[in-house]
Amino acid sequence: MQAELQVEYPDIHILGINMIGAEGGMGEVSLISTLPVVNDDTVVHVWQDWGAVWRDVIILNRANEPIYTYNLTTYNLADPTNYATLKQMFIDAATQ
């Protein structure tokens, strides 16, 4: 999705934030994804502050404030409707 969005909306950037305590699997992430991933830490507490759960996609506005949350367990991106919905959420956030 990142590659598709970059063509039409080069200002949209997707990255992952790994939750505290799940750092052990980061080596495998680099094998299956080209997205940049950072680890949350006990100073920033992004997951806690945003109320994130596993596989949440949290979309930020231009002020870096969360405006949409879309869970990939609930809405599997293998379903074309879910994929299109998430993609549109990114576009809506970028064009507001």
C-alpha positions, 0 to 999 in steps of 0.5 A: 500500500505504501508504494501505491500511495507514494505515487499519488500522495508522496507526503503519506508515510507508513511506519510501524511502532513495535510495542514494548516487550515485543522486540524479539521478533524485529529480525523477522519483520525486516524479512517480510516488510519494507516499512520502517519500524521503531520500538516504543519505549518507557519514555514515550509510551506511544502504544499506551498513550494512543490506546493501541492494540496488536495490529492497529493501524493508527493514522495521524493528521498533519499535527501528528494527532491520531484521527483513525484506528483500523485493526488488521485482525478485525479487517484483514487486508486480503479482503479488497473492501478492507484494503480500499477502506484503509487506503482511503483513510490514509488519503482522507487524512492527507487531504484534510 
